[in-house]
Amino acid sequence: MTSITLDIPEERLTRLQARAKSLGVTLEELVRLSIDELLRRPTHEVHQAIEYFQQLGVLHAVGYARHPVQPGEFDVWSEEQTWEAE
């Protein structure tokens, strides 16, 4: 088996670790299973999914350009975004 190194944002790693824990698998198992699932899918489905997420990103960017976040707009959620250590 070959090892690879992957750079991802810390927040994404934290979310992956939490998901692996909730599923009762290691982080490595979760990544392997996810890759296997991606490779099982027909290429056209993968292309559709990639296109969808790219379009969604563009739509979000356009929306925020038209309606920028206002100072304090999301402050009410700051406590909700803090995860307690388990």
N, CA and C atoms as a LAMMPS dump frame, in Angstrom:
ITEM: TIMESTEP
0
ITEM: NUMBER OF ATOMS
258
ITEM: BOX BOUNDS ff ff ff
-5.0000000000000000e+02 5.0000000000000000e+02
-5.0000000000000000e+02 5.0000000000000000e+02
-5.0000000000000000e+02 5.0000000000000000e+02
ITEM: ATOMS id mol type element x y z
1 1 1 N 0.844 -1.172 0
2 1 2 C 0 0 0
3 1 3 C 0.89 1.236 0
4 2 1 N 0.482 2.266 -0.721
5 2 2 C 1.231 3.51 -0.808
6 2 3 C 0.608 4.553 0.095
7 3 1 N 1.437 5.349 0.751
8 3 2 C 0.957 6.445 1.598
9 3 3 C 0.978 7.742 0.81
10 4 1 N 0.022 8.611 1.114
11 4 2 C 0 9.942 0.502
12 4 3 C -0.124 10.982 1.605
13 5 1 N 0.249 12.198 1.286
14 5 2 C 0.084 13.324 2.193
15 5 3 C -0.915 14.278 1.565
16 6 1 N -1.846 14.76 2.37
17 6 2 C -2.901 15.623 1.864
18 6 3 C -2.999 16.85 2.755
19 7 1 N -2.94 18.032 2.161
20 7 2 C -3.11 19.273 2.914
21 7 3 C -4.569 19.699 2.817
22 8 1 N -5.221 19.834 3.974
23 8 2 C -6.599 20.312 4.009
24 8 3 C -6.727 21.324 5.138
25 9 1 N -7.714 22.203 5.049
26 9 2 C -7.9 23.177 6.13
27 9 3 C -8.179 22.479 7.464
28 10 1 N -7.692 23.055 8.528
29 10 2 C -7.851 22.49 9.871
30 10 3 C -9.316 22.22 10.2
31 11 1 N -10.185 23.138 9.834
32 11 2 C -11.614 22.986 10.122
33 11 3 C -12.185 21.749 9.436
34 12 1 N -11.75 21.488 8.218
35 12 2 C -12.226 20.304 7.489
36 12 3 C -11.712 19.028 8.145
37 13 1 N -10.473 19.045 8.597
38 13 2 C -9.919 17.885 9.288
39 13 3 C -10.704 17.599 10.567
40 14 1 N -11.02 18.643 11.301
41 14 2 C -11.794 18.49 12.535
42 14 3 C -13.151 17.869 12.239
43 15 1 N -13.798 18.326 11.174
44 15 2 C -15.101 17.781 10.796
45 15 3 C -14.986 16.319 10.361
46 16 1 N -13.936 15.996 9.619
47 16 2 C -13.721 14.606 9.204
48 16 3 C -13.48 13.699 10.407
49 17 1 N -12.675 14.179 11.349
50 17 2 C -12.403 13.388 12.548
51 17 3 C -13.69 13.141 13.342
52 18 1 N -14.528 14.171 13.455
53 18 2 C -15.795 14.023 14.177
54 18 3 C -16.709 13.039 13.458
55 19 1 N -16.742 13.114 12.134
56 19 2 C -17.592 12.193 11.366
57 19 3 C -17.096 10.761 11.523
58 20 1 N -15.788 10.56 11.45
59 20 2 C -15.227 9.216 11.619
60 20 3 C -15.591 8.667 12.997
61 21 1 N -15.458 9.496 14.012
62 21 2 C -15.782 9.066 15.366
63 21 3 C -17.252 8.68 15.474
64 22 1 N -18.133 9.496 14.894
65 22 2 C -19.569 9.203 14.983
66 22 3 C -19.934 7.921 14.24
67 23 1 N -19.143 7.568 13.228
68 23 2 C -19.386 6.341 12.459
69 23 3 C -18.656 5.132 13.038
70 24 1 N -17.799 5.379 14.028
71 24 2 C -17.068 4.281 14.653
72 24 3 C -15.946 3.724 13.797
73 25 1 N -15.352 4.575 12.966
74 25 2 C -14.225 4.162 12.129
75 25 3 C -13.076 5.134 12.341
76 26 1 N -11.879 4.73 11.919
77 26 2 C -10.749 5.649 11.993
78 26 3 C -10.846 6.665 10.863
79 27 1 N -10.099 7.734 11.006
80 27 2 C -10.047 8.742 9.948
81 27 3 C -9.564 8.112 8.648
82 28 1 N -8.554 7.261 8.731
83 28 2 C -8.008 6.607 7.543
84 28 3 C -9.07 5.74 6.862
85 29 1 N -9.85 5.003 7.668
86 29 2 C -10.911 4.163 7.092
87 29 3 C -11.966 5.017 6.396
88 30 1 N -12.334 6.128 7.026
89 30 2 C -13.333 7.012 6.424
90 30 3 C -12.857 7.544 5.078
91 31 1 N -11.604 7.971 5.015
92 31 2 C -11.066 8.5 3.755
93 31 3 C -11.001 7.399 2.704
94 32 1 N -10.514 6.223 3.083
95 32 2 C -10.457 5.111 2.124
96 32 3 C -11.841 4.742 1.611
97 33 1 N -12.801 4.627 2.516
98 33 2 C -14.167 4.284 2.109
99 33 3 C -14.762 5.35 1.186
100 34 1 N -14.482 6.605 1.487
101 34 2 C -14.985 7.697 0.65
102 34 3 C -14.379 7.645 -0.747
103 35 1 N -13.102 7.372 -0.812
104 35 2 C -12.438 7.252 -2.114
105 35 3 C -13.003 6.064 -2.887
106 36 1 N -13.176 4.934 -2.203
107 36 2 C -13.756 3.755 -2.863
108 36 3 C -15.142 4.067 -3.42
109 37 1 N -15.942 4.78 -2.628
110 37 2 C -17.292 5.14 -3.084
111 37 3 C -17.228 6.05 -4.312
112 38 1 N -16.332 7.007 -4.299
113 38 2 C -16.166 7.899 -5.446
114 38 3 C -15.764 7.118 -6.69
115 39 1 N -14.839 6.176 -6.538
116 39 2 C -14.358 5.4 -7.674
117 39 3 C -15.41 4.426 -8.207
118 40 1 N -16.367 4.025 -7.366
119 40 2 C -17.449 3.139 -7.808
120 40 3 C -18.482 3.86 -8.663
121 41 1 N -18.59 5.147 -8.466
122 41 2 C -19.61 5.919 -9.172
123 41 3 C -19.243 6.082 -10.646
124 42 1 N -20.258 6.077 -11.51
125 42 2 C -19.979 6.342 -12.924
126 42 3 C -19.396 7.743 -13.096
127 43 1 N -18.503 7.877 -14.057
128 43 2 C -17.812 9.148 -14.283
129 43 3 C -18.788 10.301 -14.483
130 44 1 N -19.88 10.07 -15.205
131 44 2 C -20.811 11.173 -15.454
132 44 3 C -21.451 11.67 -14.156
133 45 1 N -21.679 10.78 -13.184
134 45 2 C -22.227 11.216 -11.89
135 45 3 C -21.224 12.081 -11.138
136 46 1 N -19.967 11.708 -11.202
137 46 2 C -18.925 12.472 -10.534
138 46 3 C -18.81 13.852 -11.174
139 47 1 N -18.842 13.902 -12.504
140 47 2 C -18.79 15.187 -13.206
141 47 3 C -19.975 16.058 -12.83
142 48 1 N -21.157 15.468 -12.731
143 48 2 C -22.352 16.228 -12.349
144 48 3 C -22.21 16.798 -10.939
145 49 1 N -21.694 16.001 -10.033
146 49 2 C -21.518 16.46 -8.657
147 49 3 C -20.498 17.592 -8.582
148 50 1 N -19.393 17.443 -9.292
149 50 2 C -18.363 18.491 -9.307
150 50 3 C -18.934 19.77 -9.891
151 51 1 N -19.639 19.658 -10.992
152 51 2 C -20.243 20.833 -11.633
153 51 3 C -21.236 21.511 -10.696
154 52 1 N -22.047 20.716 -10.01
155 52 2 C -23.032 21.266 -9.081
156 52 3 C -22.347 22.091 -7.994
157 53 1 N -21.303 21.53 -7.379
158 53 2 C -20.634 22.235 -6.291
159 53 3 C -19.871 23.46 -6.784
160 54 1 N -19.346 23.402 -8.005
161 54 2 C -18.69 24.579 -8.568
162 54 3 C -19.714 25.687 -8.802
163 55 1 N -20.879 25.336 -9.343
164 55 2 C -21.931 26.32 -9.573
165 55 3 C -22.443 26.899 -8.254
166 56 1 N -22.573 26.049 -7.26
167 56 2 C -23.022 26.502 -5.953
168 56 3 C -22.041 27.517 -5.37
169 57 1 N -20.757 27.265 -5.522
170 57 2 C -19.743 28.202 -5.048
171 57 3 C -19.847 29.536 -5.759
172 58 1 N -20.088 29.5 -7.066
173 58 2 C -20.248 30.739 -7.834
174 58 3 C -21.488 31.491 -7.356
175 59 1 N -22.587 30.763 -7.154
176 59 2 C -23.819 31.404 -6.682
177 59 3 C -23.623 32.058 -5.32
178 60 1 N -22.919 31.393 -4.429
179 60 2 C -22.648 31.975 -3.116
180 60 3 C -21.816 33.245 -3.26
181 61 1 N -20.786 33.191 -4.097
182 61 2 C -19.921 34.359 -4.29
183 61 3 C -20.712 35.533 -4.858
184 62 1 N -21.572 35.265 -5.837
185 62 2 C -22.398 36.329 -6.431
186 62 3 C -23.347 36.895 -5.38
187 63 1 N -23.968 36.014 -4.613
188 63 2 C -24.898 36.464 -3.579
189 63 3 C -24.232 37.355 -2.544
190 64 1 N -23.039 36.948 -2.074
191 64 2 C -22.331 37.765 -1.091
192 64 3 C -21.795 39.055 -1.7
193 65 1 N -21.499 39.047 -2.995
194 65 2 C -21.075 40.285 -3.653
195 65 3 C -22.242 41.267 -3.714
196 66 1 N -23.435 40.752 -3.981
197 66 2 C -24.628 41.61 -4.04
198 66 3 C -25.086 42.061 -2.663
199 67 1 N -24.954 41.168 -1.702
200 67 2 C -25.433 41.438 -0.342
201 67 3 C -24.348 41.061 0.663
202 68 1 N -23.33 41.923 0.797
203 68 2 C -22.218 41.6 1.702
204 68 3 C -22.704 41.422 3.142
205 69 1 N -21.98 40.61 3.87
206 69 2 C -22.285 40.415 5.281
207 69 3 C -22.087 41.743 6.005
208 70 1 N -23.048 42.09 6.818
209 70 2 C -22.969 43.328 7.578
210 70 3 C -22.3 43.07 8.925
211 71 1 N -21.568 44.055 9.442
212 71 2 C -20.943 43.879 10.76
213 71 3 C -21.996 43.471 11.794
214 72 1 N -21.699 42.425 12.534
215 72 2 C -22.601 41.953 13.568
216 72 3 C -23.719 41.044 13.087
217 73 1 N -23.827 40.837 11.772
218 73 2 C -24.939 40.066 11.21
219 73 3 C -25.006 38.639 11.744
220 74 1 N -23.876 38.013 11.943
221 74 2 C -23.856 36.625 12.391
222 74 3 C -23.308 36.47 13.812
223 75 1 N -23.146 37.562 14.518
224 75 2 C -22.589 37.487 15.867
225 75 3 C -23.444 36.642 16.802
226 76 1 N -24.734 36.635 16.567
227 76 2 C -25.64 35.875 17.428
228 76 3 C -25.308 34.383 17.391
229 77 1 N -24.66 33.916 16.331
230 77 2 C -24.343 32.498 16.184
231 77 3 C -22.958 32.137 16.694
232 78 1 N -22.172 33.085 17.144
233 78 2 C -20.788 32.783 17.51
234 78 3 C -20.689 31.736 18.61
235 79 1 N -21.6 31.768 19.599
236 79 2 C -21.562 30.749 20.652
237 79 3 C -21.988 29.384 20.125
238 80 1 N -22.875 29.359 19.152
239 80 2 C -23.347 28.103 18.563
240 80 3 C -22.239 27.396 17.793
241 81 1 N -21.262 28.135 17.318
242 81 2 C -20.203 27.565 16.492
243 81 3 C -19.046 27.022 17.315
244 82 1 N -19.091 27.17 18.628
245 82 2 C -18.027 26.685 19.483
246 82 3 C -18.344 25.269 19.92
247 83 1 N -17.444 24.343 19.605
248 83 2 C -17.631 22.938 19.953
249 83 3 C -16.946 22.671 21.28
250 84 1 N -17.637 22.005 22.152
251 84 2 C -17.041 21.634 23.427
252 84 3 C -16.122 20.431 23.22
253 85 1 N -15.014 20.418 23.963
254 85 2 C -14.099 19.276 23.892
255 85 3 C -14.766 18.08 24.552
256 86 1 N -14.604 16.913 23.937
257 86 2 C -15.203 15.702 24.494
258 86 3 C -14.196 14.928 25.299
